[in-house]
Amino acid sequence: MRQSASIAYIDLLTLALLGFVVFAVLLSQLKAEQTRTDDAPPGQLSVEIRWPDDLDTDVDLWLRTPGDRPVGYSRKNGTGADLLRDDLGRANDSLGLNYENIFTRGLPDGEYVVNLHLYSDHTGRLPVPVLIQVSRYTAGSPRISVWSGEAVLTRLGEEITVLRLVVTDRGVEVSAPTYFSPLRSGGPAIGMGRAL
């Protein structure tokens, strides 16, 4: 009887020790995974826009990546990019920031086109100045500013092309747009678009 009790006790201790080891290994893997994902950027290229926070105005950011349809408010996800924040002005906005951003997944070679669209204006304070910041991210490295500038939207419904980027094996080249590329669904009405 004593021998079977001690065998049961040893089995119980062995199982408890094994359970502890498995728990410790899983916990260390979880912590390592959290560290990796916390440090990793959500994408390789970020396009961010800001406009005055006191305006109840909806400015939309649009991005077309190589070989994909444009990403913006009506198509938030593409094969190469995602709209992470669609700001509607003051509607449903607990942060009080007028801000939108798009991140790319990967950075394939080709042309990237950045557009702005003045969707709505409830304050009646036109024109609307918009700050644009394009950054490149590499895991384990600090953010690299690719381009920053300002554009001005002058009328409701206006869509403008503010930037063209060409990605090659040599890096990212920035060029001012020489022609307007409509990116919104269906494009703007005639005369509503312009290159910056």
N, C-alpha and C positions, 0 to 999 in steps of 0.2 A: 504494500500500500504506500509505504514511504517512497519507494523507488518510483512508482508511477506519479506521485505528487511532485517529486523533484524533477522528473522529465517534463511534466506539464508546466512547471514553473520555468524551466530552462527554455522550453518552446515559447512560452509567453514573453520572456525577456528577449529572446531572439527576434520574435515578430515585432516587438516594440522598438528594438534597436534598428531593425530593417526599415520600419515605418518612419522612424526619425531620420535615417539617412536619406530615404526617398524624398521626404518632405524638405530636407535641407537642400538637396540637389535641385528640386523643382523651384524652391524659393530663390536660389542663386540664379537660375536661368531666367526667372521672371524679372528679377532686378536688373540683370544684364540686358534683357530685351527692352525694359522701360528706359534704361539709360540710352540705348541706341535710338529709340524712336523719339525721345525727348530732344536729343541733339540733332537729329536729322531734319532738314528742311522739308516742307511739304512738296516741293518741286525744285526744278533747276532754274527756272526763270520766273520772276514775279513782276507783274505790272500792277501798280497801285495808283489810285487817284484820290484826291481830297479836294473838296470845295468848301466854302465858308459854312461853318456849323450852324450859324444863325439863319440860314436860308432853308425854307421848306421847299426844297427843289430836288428832283430826282434826275441825276446825271447817270447815264449808263455807260459802262466800259465794255468794249467789244475787242476781241482778239481772234485773228485767224492765224493758225499755225500751218506749216507746210502739209499739204495733202489732206486737209480736214476742213469741214465747214466751220464758220465762225462760232465762237462761244460768247454769250452775253445773257441778258435777263430771260429771254425766251428759249434759250438752249444752254443750260448751265454747265453741261458736261460734253466734252468731245473726246476724240481718241487721243488728243495731245494736250488738252488743257481743261481746267475746271474753274468756274466762277465760284469763289469761296464766300464772298460777301456781296449781296445785292442790296444796296441801300436805297430806300424809297423816300428819302427826305425825313420828315418827322414821323411818318406812319410806322408803327410797330418798332420804334427805335428807342430802346432803353439806354443806349450808350450816349446819345446826343452827338455822335460824330457823323459827318457826311463823308463816307469812305467806301470804296469798292476795291476788290483785288482779284486777280486771276493768277493762278500758278500753272506752269506747264509740267507735264510728266515727261521727262526726257528733254532732249534738245536736238532734234533732228536737223540736218542741214536744210536750208531753204529760206524763203522769205516769210517774215512774221509782220502782220499789219495790225496797228493799234488805232482804234476809232473811239470817239466820244459821241454821245447822243443826248440831247436835252429832251428828256421824256416828259417831264412836267415841271411847272413852276407855280407854286401857290402863294409866293410872296410878291411877285410882280417887280422884282429887282433885277433887271437885266442890264448889262450882260453878266454872265456867271464865269468868274475865273476858276480854272481847274488846274491843280498841280498834279504832275505826272511823274512817277518814279519807276524806273525799270532797274531791277537788280538781278544779279546772277548768284546762285547758291551752289556750293560744292560741300558735300558732307565733310565735317571736320575743319572747314575753313571759314573765315569770316565772310559776310556778305560783300559782294563787289558791286558798286554802283556802275551800271552800264550807261544810263542816261537819265537826266532829270530836266524838267522844263515846265512851262505853263502854256495853257491854251485858253481861249476865251470863246464861250458859246454865246451867241448874240440873240437867238430867237428860238422860240418853242418849236420842237420837232427837228431842229438842225442836227445833222450828223457830219462830223469832220474826221478826216484822216490826219492823225497827229504824228505818226511815226511809222517808219519801216525799218525792220531789222533783218539783216542777212546773216545767217549762221553758216559758217564753213569750218573746215578743219583748222583754219587760222584763227578762229574766234568769232566774236560778234561784231559786225559792222553796223553802224547806225547811219541812216540817211533821212534827210527831211523829205517828206512826201512831195512829189512833183505832180501827182494826180490823185483824185479822190477815188477811193475804193469802197463802195457801199458794203457794209457788213450786216446791218440789221435785216431781219426777215423781210424779204421783198424789196429792200433798199428804200431810200427816201424818195419823196416826191421830186419831180424835176425842179432843179434850182435850189434844193434844200441842202445839198452837200458841197463840201469844199475841202481842198487840201490846206493844211495849215501853212 
